[in-house]
């Protein structure tokens, strides 16, 4: 089997949220990943507010009926109580990573030191950066330089090997440069770093390197072998860094989610209890009907707000988890090949014909 035939082997479909091109895809991309969760939560809350007004205008919700309003409030308050369990479960998940014995913490510290020393040996950058985005940038830049080094040592290689190496460098080089530029000056905690982590497909690159080594092992010089070894090592380092920083980011997201649920849930729970207990007396005061419309609409919207927060945050957390779930070593369940690479391959096949 040739390398091109291996590339044509079936692979599972790529994630539709990655590499969005149409306006619909861009909107889904924003909804699931890049959109500010506070903005998305606000949009959901506004949507509930408008829907309440429309239901009241259609007489499907009647603010003048005490029984209807208290029943709605009681149902929503009852639905909010499980959020206490959710918050406790989230915090237990986060804290489980923080508990341990002195031996466990010492072992983690030693493993971290060992990993940093290996990174310094592989990149030549000493000391390795402590800021996550800069750390990842150094790794990707070292991998980019190594790819160019492989291209240089293969300049006089047989045409088939040189063509495959050139294809690999032309495919991955622009993405490496874009990742390095994006990470420069970016602080960890923003979604920009996670965006690079999601789009950087090191398992596919590792598979490409292995295919080059397998299909051209007779034509590889010692220098080319060394460059391929270094590329595999750097891609492994990048993979470990991606997975670790993704884990830390998701822990931060879960911690933020638990805090916001408490901040939002407690006052809305009090408001819902007030409506259940005192709405009949409030109706007896005889205010203008619009006052009751506003009170009912705001109350229902407030009681839905914890659900909006949970939806906005869990959408992104679940999408990140799904997108990176298959990123394990050489296994590529979501094969991401840029369009320009496919066009280059097709053009090469046409020339061969």
N, C-alpha and C positions, 0 to 999 in steps of 0.2 A: 504494500500500500504506500503510495506517495504521500507527501505531507499535505498536498492540496486535497487529496481524497480524504485524508483524516480530518481536515477542516470542514469537509462537507458532511461529516457524520452527524446524525440527528442530535439536537440539543434542545432542552426545554426552553420555552419562550422567555424572552427577557421581561423584566419588570416593566409594565406599561407606564409607571410613574417616572422612570428614568429616561432621560433623553427626550423629553416632551417637545413636540414640534408644533402641533396645532394649538389653537386658542383653548379648546376643550382640555387638551392634555396639560397645557400650562396652568389652567385653572385647577385641575386635579392635583397637579404638582404643588401648587400653592396651598391647597386645602390640606393635603396629607403631610407635607414636609416643610416647605419654606415659609409658609405663612406664620406671622406672629400669633401665638396661641391666645394672647389677650385680645387681639383684634378679632380673631375667629370666635372667641367666646362672646365678645360684644355683638358680633353679627348674629349669632344664634339667639342671644337674648332679645335683640331688636326684632328678629323674626317671630319669636314667641309673643312679644308685645303686640305686633301688628296683627298676628293671627287671633289674639284675644279680642282686639277691637273689631275685627271682621266677624267673629262669632257672636259678639254682643250686638253688632249691627244687624245680623241675620236672626236675632232673637233665639239663638241656640244657647246662649248664656244670658240669664236674666238677673242683673244686679239687685233688682227689687225683691227677689225671692230669697229669703234667708236660708231656707233649707238647701237650695241648690248650691249656694256659695259655700256654706259650711261643709257640705258634703265634698265639694271639690277640694277645699283646703285640707280637710281631714285625710282625703286620699293621697294628696301630695305630701303632707307631713308624714304620713305612714310610709310613703315611698322613700323619704329622706333618711329615715332611721338606719337602714342598712349602710348608709355612707359612713357611719361611725365604725362599723366593722371594716369597711374598705380602707379607711384611714389607718386603723390599727394594723391591718395586714400589710399595707405599704410600708409603714414605719418598721414593722418587724422584719420585712424583707431587707430594708436598708441596713438596719442595725445588726442583722445577722452577719454581715460582712465586717462589722467593726469589732465584734466580740472575739476573744481568743486568749490563749495563754501567752506568757512571755516567750516561750519557745516558738510558738507559731509566728509571733510578730518578728522575732529574730530571723526566722527562716525566710519570711517574706522580705525582710530588709536585705538579707544576703542575696536572695534571688534577684532583687532589684539592682543591687550593686553589680552582680555578675552580668546582668543584661546590659547595663550601661557600659561596662568595660568592653563587652563584645561589640556594642554599637560603635564605640570609639575606635576599636581595632578595624572594624569594617569600613568606616567612613573616613577615618583619619582626622576627625573633628574632636578636639580635646579642650576642655571637658565637654561632654555632651550637654546640650541645652536642658534646662529644667522646665521651661515653659512648653507645654504639650504641642502647641501649634508649631513652634520653632523646632522642636525635636522631630516632628513628622516632616517638616520642610527639609531639614538636613538629610533625612533618610531618602526622601524622594529625589533630592538634588544629586546625592551620591549615586543613586540608581540610574538617573538620567545620564550622568557622566560616564558610568560604566557601560551603558548601552552604546554611547558614542564611541567609547574605546573598543567595544566589540566590532562596531562597524569599521573602524580604522584598521584593526588587525586582519579583517576579512576583505580588505580592499583588493588584494591580489588572489583571493580564493576562487575556486571554480564558480561559474556563473550561477548555478542553482543555489549554492550556499550563500553567495553574495546577495542574490535576489531576495531570499527569505529573510536574511538579516536586515536588509534595507527596508523590506516591508514591515518588519517588527519595529524598527526604529522610527520609521515614518508614521506608524500607527500610534505608538506609545509616547513618542517624543513631545508632540503638541500637548497631550494631556498632562505629561510631567511638568512642562513649562507652565501650563495654566494652574496646576495645583501649587507649584512653588510660588507663583505670583499671588495667588489667592491667600495662601497661608502667611505670607510676609506681613508682619505687623498686626496679625489677627490674634485676638485674645481667646483663650479657651473658655467655653461657656456660651459663646454665640453659636448659632447653627451653621455658620460658615465653615468651621472646622469639620463638623459632622457631615456637611455636604461633600467635602473632599473625601472623607472616609467612605461615604456611600458610593461615590462615583469611581473611586480608584479600584479597579478590578485586578488585584494582584493574583488571584487564582488563575484567571485566564492567561495572564502574562507568564506565570510560572509554567503553565501547560505549553505555551508557545516555545519557551526556552527548552523544555524537555523534548519537544518534537524536533527542534533544530538539532539538538545533540543526537537524537536517535537516528534521524534520516540522513545526517551528514557526518557521522562519526569518523568515517574514513578520510574525509577531507579537512577535518579540524586540525589546526596547528596547536602546539602547546600553549601559545599565547591566547588563542581563541578559547581553548578549554578553560584556562584560568579565568578569562572574562565571564564565561558562562557560569562557572562555579561561583564567582563573586556576585553575579546577577541573582542566582538562586538564593544565596545567603541573604542578600539585601532585600529581596522580595519576602523572604521569611521574616526578617526583622520588621518590615513594613506591616506584614500581616499581624504580628503580635501587637505592635503599637496601635494599629487600627482597632483591633478587638478590645484592647484595654481601655483606650480613650472612649470608645463607644460605650463600654460598660460604665465608666465613670460619669459620662454625660447622662445616661439613662438613670443612674442613681440620683443625680441632681434634679432631673426632670420629675422623678417620682417624689422626691422630697418637696419640691415646689408644689406639686399637685396636692400632696397631703396638707400642706399649710394653707393653700388657697381654699381647699374644701372646708377646712375648719373656719377660716375667715368668713366665707360666704354662707356656710351652713348654719352657724349659730344664730346670726341675726334673722335669717329667713325663717328659721324654726320658731323664733319668738314671734315674728310677724304672723306666721300661720296660726300659732296658738291664739294670738289676739283675735284673729278673724273668727276662729271656731267659737271662742268664748263670748266675744263682745259684738259680733256683727249685727245681731238682732237689736241690741241697744243703740248701735250706731245708726241703723235704719230708722229707728224711732225719733231721731233728732230732726228728720225731715229736711235734709240738705237738698240742694239742686241735684237732679238725676245725674248730671255730668260728674258730680263729685263721686258718686258711687261707682260710675263707670271707671273713673281713674283709679279709685281705691282697689276695685276688683281686678282690673288689668294689671296694676303694679304688683298686687299680691300674688297673682298666679305667675307672673313673669319672674318674680323674686323666688318663688318656690321651685321654679324650673331651673334657676341659675346654677345650682350645684350639678345638675345633669349636663348643662351646657359646658361647664368647666371640665367635667370628667370626659365628655365626648371629645372636646378639643385636644386635650393632652394625650388621651389614650390612642387617638387616631395616629398621632405622630410616633408615639412610642411603639405601637404595634407595627407600623409601617417600617420603622428602622429595624426592628427585630426580624421582621419577615425578609427585608431586603438583604440582611447580612447573615441570615440563618444558615445559608448554604456555603458561606465563605470559609471553607476549611481546607487548607492545603491545596492539593492539586485538583480537588473536586470542583467542577464548574457546572452547577445546576442552572445558573442564569448567565448564559454566555453573552457577553456584551462586546460586540465587534462594531466599531464605528463604521458608518456608511462609506467613508472614503477608503477604508481598508478593503471592504467588499468590492468597491469599484476598481481599486488597484489590482485585486486578485483576478477579477473578471477580465480586466484589460490584459493582464499577463497571460491568461489562458488563451485569449484571442490571438495574441502574438505567437504563442506556441503552436496554435492550429495553423 
